[in-house]
Amino acid sequence: MSGSESGVRAAKHDFSPTYDQPWPHAYYKAHLALDYMICDRTRPVFENIIARLRRQRPHRPLKIVDIGASYGLNAALLRTPLTLDDLYAAYTLADGPLASQRLEDHQAFFTRQKLREDLEIVGLDPSGQALRYARDVGLIGTAIAANLETEQLSLEDREALRDADLIISTGCVGYATAQTFQRVYEATAATRPWVASFAMHPFGYGEIAAMLAEFGLVTIESAHLRQRQRWFSTEHERASILALMAEQGMDDRLERTTGYIYAAFHLSTPREDGA
């Protein structure tokens, strides 16, 4: 990561105090306060990719690795009919069905959603408590609590990643670098998974794309699929991000006119898939 990107990482709003708690209520309240919406916006993109992969790989449930899975937000949106607004209401309203700290209530709620069985989701995140919650309520099947910026995958974790069909991320790029993606892809390369990532501005994707190219993947950025991530949290954060975007020659018109930070979409596919 460049020095300027490191500076923006320091200036970015810090959600980390909400990420490693036994319950996700603080996480959802903090994200709602900044109108965090990227996962809702990315859902139809991922669903389209899943449908395309399903036609190519119809023989078993698709295995999806969610890098930065936290409390299983992506899994909840991909495996249930719920919207992000539904989840915000369920977790943050005083009378919401997930307002309690009773595991039985949360398990029953997601059981009622009739979770899709054709998707097998592996959650990867440094936050062990968040992943434990996502696994205990049934959103993800396997939890890998590891910081792959500093740790190697264990043999058990590598086995859990084996046979993956799709790797996704919706905001971890910048915290997770090419190091993390390389360790995940090395463990999954035998089944040639696609990689679909939304990288929040101003973090670049070049190093990750270059690493994936070594495995024979071609990466495209689809400008028309750029999506809103969340509000700027402070004027300092806004100024820092806009300064770096200008330095990198990135189009910052949306950030300047809407007050939202956006994320760029990158899809990496094996050359033989021609996608």
C-alpha positions in Angstrom: 0.0 0.0 0.0 1.3 3.4 -0.9 2.1 6.1 1.7 -0.8 8.2 0.5 -3.2 5.3 0.7 -2.0 4.5 4.2 -2.8 8.1 5.2 -6.4 7.8 3.9 -6.7 4.5 5.7 -5.9 6.4 8.9 -8.4 9.2 8.0 -11.2 6.8 7.1 -14.0 6.2 9.6 -13.1 3.5 12.0 -15.8 0.8 12.3 -13.4 -1.6 14.0 -14.9 -1.2 17.5 -18.1 -2.7 16.2 -16.6 -5.6 14.4 -15.5 -8.0 17.1 -18.4 -8.2 19.5 -20.6 -11.2 20.3 -23.7 -9.4 18.9 -24.0 -7.4 15.7 -26.2 -4.6 17.0 -23.5 -2.0 17.3 -22.2 -2.9 13.9 -25.6 -2.3 12.2 -26.3 0.9 14.2 -22.9 2.3 13.2 -23.4 1.4 9.5 -26.9 2.7 9.4 -25.7 6.1 10.8 -23.6 6.5 7.7 -26.2 5.1 5.3 -23.9 2.2 4.5 -25.6 0.6 1.5 -22.9 -1.2 -0.6 -24.0 -4.7 0.1 -27.6 -4.0 -1.0 -26.3 -2.3 -4.2 -23.9 -5.2 -5.0 -26.5 -8.0 -4.4 -27.9 -8.0 -8.0 -24.4 -8.0 -9.4 -23.5 -11.0 -7.4 -26.7 -12.7 -8.2 -26.1 -12.3 -11.9 -22.6 -13.8 -11.5 -24.0 -16.7 -9.4 -26.5 -17.4 -12.2 -23.8 -17.5 -14.8 -21.6 -19.7 -12.7 -24.6 -22.0 -12.0 -24.9 -22.7 -15.7 -21.2 -23.6 -15.9 -21.1 -25.5 -12.6 -24.5 -27.2 -12.1 -23.2 -30.3 -10.3 -23.2 -29.1 -6.6 -24.0 -26.1 -4.4 -21.8 -23.1 -5.4 -19.2 -22.4 -2.8 -18.6 -18.7 -2.2 -15.8 -17.3 -0.1 -16.6 -13.9 1.4 -13.5 -12.0 2.3 -14.3 -9.6 5.1 -17.5 -11.5 6.0 -17.9 -10.1 9.5 -21.4 -10.9 10.8 -22.6 -12.5 7.6 -24.3 -9.5 5.9 -23.5 -10.6 2.4 -24.6 -14.1 3.2 -27.9 -12.8 4.6 -28.6 -10.9 1.5 -27.6 -13.7 -0.9 -29.4 -16.5 0.9 -32.6 -14.8 2.0 -35.2 -12.5 0.5 -34.3 -9.8 3.1 -33.1 -6.4 2.1 -30.5 -4.3 3.9 -33.3 -2.1 5.2 -35.0 -5.2 6.6 -31.8 -6.1 8.5 -31.3 -2.6 9.8 -34.8 -2.6 11.2 -34.5 -6.1 12.6 -31.3 -5.3 14.5 -31.7 -1.6 15.4 -35.4 -1.0 16.3 -36.2 -1.6 20.0 -39.0 -4.0 19.0 -37.1 -5.6 16.0 -37.1 -9.4 15.8 -33.3 -9.4 16.2 -33.1 -6.8 19.0 -32.6 -9.4 21.7 -29.4 -11.1 22.7 -30.9 -14.5 22.6 -29.3 -16.8 20.1 -32.5 -18.8 19.8 -34.4 -15.7 18.6 -31.8 -15.1 15.9 -31.6 -18.7 14.8 -35.4 -18.8 14.5 -35.5 -15.6 12.6 -33.2 -16.8 9.9 -34.7 -20.3 9.8 -38.0 -18.6 8.9 -36.3 -17.0 5.9 -35.8 -20.4 4.3 -32.1 -20.0 3.6 -31.0 -21.0 0.1 -29.4 -24.4 0.2 -27.7 -24.0 -3.3 -25.1 -21.7 -1.9 -22.4 -22.7 0.6 -20.7 -19.7 2.1 -17.3 -19.6 3.8 -16.7 -16.5 5.8 -13.2 -15.1 6.2 -12.5 -12.3 8.6 -10.1 -11.4 11.4 -13.0 -10.9 13.8 -13.7 -14.3 15.4 -16.7 -13.2 17.4 -18.5 -11.8 14.3 -17.8 -15.0 12.3 -19.0 -17.1 15.2 -22.3 -15.3 15.2 -22.7 -15.7 11.4 -22.0 -19.4 11.7 -24.2 -20.0 14.8 -27.3 -18.4 13.2 -26.7 -20.4 10.0 -25.7 -17.6 7.6 -22.3 -19.1 6.8 -21.3 -22.8 6.9 -17.7 -22.3 7.8 -15.8 -19.6 9.6 -12.1 -18.8 9.0 -11.0 -16.3 11.6 -7.6 -15.1 10.4 -5.8 -12.0 9.4 -4.1 -13.1 6.2 -2.1 -10.0 6.0 0.0 -11.4 8.8 -0.9 -15.1 9.1 -0.8 -18.2 6.9 -3.8 -20.4 6.4 -3.9 -23.5 8.5 -4.3 -26.9 6.9 -7.9 -27.0 8.2 -8.6 -23.6 6.7 -7.2 -24.5 3.4 -9.4 -27.6 3.3 -12.4 -25.4 4.1 -11.6 -23.2 1.1 -11.0 -26.1 -1.3 -13.5 -26.4 -4.2 -14.5 -22.7 -4.1 -16.4 -21.4 -7.1 -16.5 -17.6 -6.3 -14.6 -15.2 -4.1 -16.4 -11.9 -3.2 -15.6 -8.8 -1.2 -17.5 -5.6 -0.6 -15.3 -3.2 1.2 -12.3 -5.0 2.6 -9.9 -3.9 -0.2 -7.5 -1.5 1.4 -7.5 -3.5 4.6 -7.0 -6.7 2.7 -4.3 -6.4 0.1 -3.0 -8.7 -2.6 -1.4 -10.7 0.2 -4.8 -11.8 1.5 -6.2 -12.5 -1.9 -3.1 -14.5 -2.9 -3.3 -16.7 0.1 -7.0 -17.4 -0.6 -6.5 -18.0 -4.3 -3.6 -20.4 -3.7 -5.9 -22.5 -1.6 -8.7 -22.5 -4.1 -6.9 -22.4 -7.5 -7.7 -26.0 -8.4 -11.3 -25.1 -9.1 -10.6 -21.8 -10.8 -13.0 -19.6 -8.9 -14.0 -16.2 -10.2 -13.2 -13.2 -8.1 -15.8 -10.3 -7.8 -14.8 -7.3 -5.7 -16.1 -3.9 -4.9 -13.1 -1.7 -3.9 -14.0 1.5 -2.1 -12.4 4.7 -3.6 -9.7 5.6 -3.5 -8.1 2.2 -3.0 -6.7 0.7 -6.2 -7.1 -2.9 -7.4 -4.0 -3.0 -9.6 -1.8 -5.2 -7.3 -4.6 -7.7 -6.7 -5.4 -7.9 -10.4 -1.7 -8.4 -11.2 -1.5 -11.2 -8.7 -4.6 -12.9 -10.1 -3.1 -12.7 -13.5 -0.3 -15.0 -12.3 -3.1 -17.6 -11.9 -4.4 -17.0 -15.4 -7.2 -14.7 -14.5 -8.2 -11.6 -16.5 -9.6 -8.7 -14.5 -12.0 -6.0 -15.9 -13.3 -3.0 -14.2 -16.9 -2.2 -15.0 -17.4 1.5 -14.6 -21.2 1.3 -15.1 -21.4 -1.0 -12.0 -19.8 1.6 -9.7 -21.9 1.7 -6.5 -22.5 3.9 -3.5 -20.7 2.7 -0.4 -21.7 5.1 2.4 -21.7 8.7 3.4 -18.5 10.5 4.2 -18.2 10.4 8.0 -16.4 13.8 8.4 -15.1 16.7 6.4 -11.6 15.5 7.1 -12.3 12.0 5.6 -13.9 13.7 2.6 -10.9 16.0 2.0 -8.4 13.1 2.4 -10.2 10.8 0.0 -10.8 13.5 -2.6 -7.2 14.5 -2.4 -6.0 11.0 -3.1 -8.5 10.5 -5.9 -7.2 13.7 -7.5 -3.6 12.5 -7.0 -4.4 9.2 -8.8 -6.4 10.8 -11.6 -9.6 9.1 -10.5 -13.0 10.5 -11.5 -14.4 12.1 -8.3 -17.5 13.8 -9.6 -19.8 11.4 -7.8 -18.1 11.9 -4.5 -18.0 15.7 -4.9 -21.7 16.0 -5.9 -23.5 13.3 -3.8 -21.7 13.2 -0.4 -21.2 9.5 -0.8 -18.1 7.4 -1.2 -18.3 5.0 -4.1 -16.8 1.6 -4.9 -15.5 0.3 -8.2 -16.4 -3.2 -9.4 -13.8 -5.6 -10.6 -14.4 -9.1 -12.0 -11.6 -11.5 -12.5 -12.2 -14.7 -14.4 -10.1 -17.5 -15.8 -9.1 -16.9 -19.5 -10.7 -20.2 -20.5 -14.1 -19.0 -19.2 -14.1 -15.9 -21.5 -16.3 -14.0 -19.1 
